Amino acid sequence: MENKFLQLVFTSNLQLVKVAEKEILSFLMREANISADELLEFKLIVNELLINAVVHGNKEDSSKSVKVKVGIVDRKLSYIVVEDEGEGFDIDRVFKEYTPYDEKDEIEDLYEFGRGLMIVASLCERVKQNQKGNKIVAVRRLKKEKDCYV
C-alpha cells in the first residue's frame, strides 16, 4: 500500500487560502493523477473547507492558524483534514437545519449557513468532525481513469 500526504499550516488570511489551494491541487494532480473533472470537484471541496476555517472558525483573526493535511491512500482514496483554532460547531446540526430551496419558500428566508458543507458532503463519501467541532475530515474515493468519459 502506497500512502502520500501533504501538510500545510497558514495564518487566517483569505489571500493565503488561494496559495494553499494551489499547493493542494498540485499535490493531488501529481500524486493521484486526477482527471480534470475530479480537479474541479477537489477545488470546490478544498476551497469550501479552507474558507470555512478562516472565516467561520478563526473569524479571520490573523493571529490564528489553519492546519491542513491532504493524503492519498493506495491511489484509491483521498482525505483532507482541516483544523482551525476556533470554538467549533456541530456539523450534525448544520446538516439537520440546512434545507434546499423549495418553490413555496420566500427567497429572503433561505437559510444560507451550511451550504458549503452540504457541497462538500455531496462530493465526498464521508465527512466527520472532532468532538470540539474545529477539525473536519473529508474522505473521497478517487475515480479510476476508465470511469472517466470524454
C-alpha positions in Angstrom: 0.0 0.0 0.0 1.4 3.4 -1.0 0.5 6.4 1.1 1.4 10.0 0.3 0.5 13.2 2.2 1.0 16.9 2.3 0.8 19.1 5.4 0.4 22.8 5.4 -0.1 25.5 8.1 -1.1 29.0 7.2 -2.3 32.1 9.1 -6.0 33.0 8.8 -5.9 35.2 5.8 -8.2 34.8 2.8 -5.4 35.5 0.3 -3.4 32.6 1.7 -6.4 30.3 1.0 -5.7 30.5 -2.7 -2.0 29.8 -2.1 -2.8 26.7 0.0 -5.4 25.6 -2.5 -3.0 25.7 -5.4 -0.4 23.7 -3.5 -3.0 21.1 -2.5 -4.4 20.7 -6.1 -0.8 20.5 -7.5 -0.1 17.7 -5.0 -3.3 15.8 -6.0 -2.6 16.2 -9.7 1.0 15.0 -9.2 0.4 12.1 -6.8 -3.1 10.9 -7.7 -3.2 11.7 -11.4 -6.7 13.0 -11.1 -8.9 13.9 -14.1 -10.0 17.5 -15.0 -13.5 16.7 -13.6 -12.1 15.5 -10.3 -9.8 18.5 -10.2 -12.8 20.8 -10.3 -14.6 18.8 -7.6 -11.5 18.8 -5.4 -11.1 22.6 -5.9 -14.7 23.0 -4.5 -14.0 20.8 -1.5 -10.7 22.4 -0.6 -12.0 25.9 -1.2 -15.1 25.4 1.0 -13.2 23.8 3.9 -10.3 26.3 3.9 -12.6 29.4 3.7 -14.9 28.0 6.4 -11.8 27.5 8.7 -10.6 31.1 8.1 -13.9 32.9 8.1 -16.2 30.9 10.5 -13.6 29.1 12.6 -10.9 31.6 13.2 -13.0 34.7 12.4 -10.3 36.0 10.1 -8.0 36.5 13.1 -4.5 36.6 11.6 -3.0 35.5 14.9 -4.7 32.1 14.4 -3.6 29.4 12.1 -5.3 26.7 9.9 -3.7 23.3 9.7 -4.3 21.1 6.7 -3.3 17.5 5.9 -4.1 16.0 2.5 -3.5 12.4 1.8 -3.8 9.7 -0.8 -4.1 6.0 0.2 -3.0 3.4 -2.3 -4.1 5.7 -5.2 -7.7 4.8 -4.4 -8.8 7.1 -1.6 -8.1 10.7 -0.7 -8.7 12.6 2.5 -8.4 16.2 3.7 -8.2 17.2 7.3 -8.7 20.9 8.1 -8.3 22.2 11.7 -8.7 25.8 12.9 -8.3 27.4 16.3 -11.9 28.4 16.6 -14.6 27.4 19.1 -16.0 24.7 16.8 -19.5 23.9 15.5 -21.9 21.0 15.4 -21.9 19.6 11.8 -24.9 17.3 12.5 -26.9 20.4 13.5 -25.9 22.1 10.3 -26.9 19.1 8.2 -30.3 18.9 10.0 -31.1 22.6 9.7 -30.0 23.1 6.1 -32.8 22.6 3.7 -32.6 23.1 -0.1 -34.8 25.7 -1.8 -38.4 24.8 -2.2 -40.5 26.8 -4.7 -43.0 27.8 -2.0 -40.2 29.4 0.1 -39.6 33.1 0.1 -36.1 33.8 -1.3 -35.2 36.1 1.5 -36.0 33.4 4.0 -33.4 30.9 2.6 -31.0 29.5 5.2 -27.5 30.2 3.9 -25.3 28.9 6.6 -24.0 25.4 5.9 -24.3 25.5 2.1 -20.6 24.9 1.6 -20.6 21.9 3.9 -23.5 20.4 2.0 -21.5 20.8 -1.2 -18.5 19.1 0.4 -20.7 16.3 1.8 -22.3 15.7 -1.7 -18.8 15.3 -3.3 -17.3 13.1 -0.6 -18.0 9.6 0.7 -17.7 10.7 4.3 -17.4 14.0 6.3 -16.7 13.9 10.0 -15.5 16.3 12.7 -13.8 16.1 16.1 -15.7 16.4 19.3 -14.9 20.1 19.7 -16.0 20.9 16.2 -12.9 22.7 15.0 -11.4 19.9 12.9 -13.1 18.3 9.9 -12.2 15.3 7.9 -13.5 14.7 4.4 -12.9 11.3 2.6 -13.3 10.8 -1.1 -12.7 7.8 -3.3 -10.5 8.5 -6.3 -12.0 7.7 -9.7 -10.3 5.3 -11.9 -9.3 6.5 -15.4 -11.5 4.0 -17.1 -14.5 5.6 -15.2 -13.9 8.9 -16.9 -15.7 9.6 -20.1 -14.8 12.1 -22.8 
